[in-house]
Structure formats: structure tokens, C-alpha cells
Amino acid sequence: MKTRTRPGTRDSWLWPGLWVVLACLCLGSLGLGYVWLKNQVDQLGRQIKQREQRLTELRSGNERLRRQLATLHSPRFLEQRVRELQLGLEPAHPSQVWRLTDPQGWTARKDVAGSAASHEPDSG
């Protein structure tokens, strides 16, 4: 026969007490999980902000370098550098310039060495 505990005996508080402890552990772990997740969201937000700032810096740096490259390629800047370095270069006289046009339908064929062998009209 099984013995049952009567209300008022020593073991009557055991099961409800275990349920209360179990409920407290569940609620506590849920609370800790919530706080941990909020912390993760905060850290990820900071990382995103830092990376967006870095992206903005890189884009502005790229734009600055594009402008600098355009300046360095400008004829005015190149002429100034030729004068500064005293290279003795001058613009070509128009009689020294030969302008060649490629006839339509002609292509350069390359030999095995990779240099242009001859110009022949396209057959196709």
C-alpha cells in the first residue's frame, strides 16, 4: 500500500516547493537570455555604425584620389612638371604630327611571337 501524505505533514511542501524553484529557474534563465540578446543587438549596432563610418571614409578617400588622378593627368599639370624638372620637352610642331587612319575591314594578324605580322582585309 502506498502511503499518502496528509496536508499538514512534513512532505506536503516538497512538490509545490520544487515547482516554485523550477518556475524561478525558468524565469531567471529567460531574463538572462533576454539581457544577453539585448547586449548582442547593442554590440552589433555599434559594429554596423563603425563599419558605416569606415565606408564613408573610404568613399571620400576614393573621391579625393579620383580628383587627384584627374589633376595629375591634366595637360596643364604635365606641362608645369616638365618645366619644373627641366626636361626640355616642347609640344610637337604640327608638321611633325602624322595622323593615320585605319582602313575599314583591315585587322592586324599576329604571328606566334605576338607581334603584328601583316595587315590583311577581313574575309568575313
C-alpha positions as CSV (number, residue, x, y, z in Angstrom):
1,M,0.0,0.0,0.0
2,K,1.0,3.5,-0.8
3,T,1.2,6.0,1.9
4,R,-0.3,9.3,1.1
5,T,0.8,12.4,2.7
6,R,-1.8,14.3,4.5
7,P,-1.9,18.1,4.3
8,G,-0.1,19.2,7.4
9,T,2.6,16.6,7.3
10,R,6.2,17.2,6.7
11,D,6.3,16.2,3.0
12,S,3.4,18.3,1.8
13,W,5.5,21.3,0.9
14,L,8.1,19.4,-1.2
15,W,6.3,19.2,-4.6
16,P,4.9,22.7,-4.6
17,G,8.3,24.0,-3.5
18,L,10.0,22.2,-6.4
19,W,7.6,23.7,-8.8
20,V,8.3,27.2,-7.5
21,V,12.0,26.6,-7.7
22,L,11.7,25.3,-11.3
23,A,9.5,28.2,-12.2
24,C,12.0,30.7,-10.8
25,L,14.9,29.0,-12.7
26,C,12.9,29.2,-15.9
27,L,12.0,32.8,-15.4
28,G,15.6,33.7,-14.4
29,S,17.1,31.9,-17.4
30,L,14.6,33.7,-19.7
31,G,15.5,37.0,-18.1
32,L,19.3,36.3,-18.6
33,G,18.7,35.3,-22.2
34,Y,16.7,38.5,-22.8
35,V,19.5,40.6,-21.4
36,W,22.2,38.7,-23.3
37,L,20.3,39.1,-26.6
38,K,19.8,42.9,-26.0
39,N,23.6,43.1,-25.3
40,Q,24.3,41.3,-28.6
41,V,21.9,43.7,-30.5
42,D,23.7,46.7,-28.9
43,Q,27.1,45.3,-29.9
44,L,26.0,44.6,-33.5
45,G,24.6,48.1,-33.7
46,R,27.9,49.6,-32.7
47,Q,29.8,47.4,-35.2
48,I,27.4,48.4,-38.0
49,K,27.9,52.1,-37.1
50,Q,31.7,51.8,-37.1
51,R,31.7,50.0,-40.5
52,E,29.3,52.6,-42.0
53,Q,31.7,55.3,-40.8
54,R,34.7,53.4,-42.3
55,L,32.7,53.0,-45.6
56,T,32.1,56.8,-45.7
57,E,35.7,57.5,-45.0
58,L,36.8,55.1,-47.8
59,R,34.3,56.6,-50.3
60,S,35.5,60.1,-49.5
61,G,39.2,58.9,-49.8
62,N,38.4,57.3,-53.2
63,E,36.7,60.5,-54.4
64,R,39.8,62.6,-53.3
65,L,42.1,60.2,-55.1
66,R,39.9,60.4,-58.3
67,R,40.2,64.2,-58.2
68,Q,44.0,63.9,-57.7
69,L,44.4,61.5,-60.5
70,A,42.4,63.8,-62.8
71,T,44.6,66.7,-61.8
72,L,47.8,64.7,-62.4
73,H,46.6,63.7,-65.9
74,S,45.7,67.3,-66.9
75,P,47.8,68.8,-69.7
76,R,48.4,72.0,-67.6
77,F,49.8,70.0,-64.7
78,L,52.0,67.9,-67.0
79,E,53.4,71.0,-68.7
80,Q,54.2,72.5,-65.3
81,R,56.0,69.4,-64.2
82,V,58.0,69.3,-67.4
83,R,59.1,72.9,-66.7
84,E,59.9,72.2,-63.1
85,L,62.0,69.1,-63.9
86,Q,63.7,71.0,-66.8
87,L,63.2,68.1,-69.2
88,G,63.4,70.3,-72.3
89,L,60.2,68.9,-73.8
90,E,58.1,71.0,-76.1
91,P,54.9,70.4,-77.9
92,A,55.3,68.8,-81.3
93,H,55.1,71.2,-84.3
94,P,52.1,70.4,-86.5
95,S,54.3,69.4,-89.4
96,Q,55.8,66.7,-87.1
97,V,52.5,65.0,-86.5
98,W,51.3,62.3,-88.8
99,R,47.7,61.2,-88.4
100,L,46.9,57.7,-89.6
101,T,43.5,56.2,-90.1
102,D,42.8,52.5,-90.1
103,P,41.0,51.4,-93.2
104,Q,37.8,49.7,-92.5
105,G,37.8,46.0,-92.8
106,W,41.5,45.6,-92.1
107,T,42.8,43.9,-89.0
108,A,46.3,43.2,-87.7
109,R,47.1,39.5,-87.6
110,K,49.6,38.3,-85.0
111,D,52.3,35.7,-85.6
112,V,53.4,33.2,-83.0
113,A,55.7,35.7,-81.2
114,G,52.7,38.0,-80.7
115,S,53.8,40.9,-82.9
116,A,51.7,42.1,-85.8
117,A,52.8,40.2,-88.9
118,S,50.8,41.9,-91.7
119,H,47.6,43.8,-92.3
120,E,45.1,41.9,-94.4
121,P,41.5,42.5,-95.1
122,D,38.9,40.5,-93.2
123,S,37.4,37.7,-95.1
124,G,34.2,37.7,-93.2
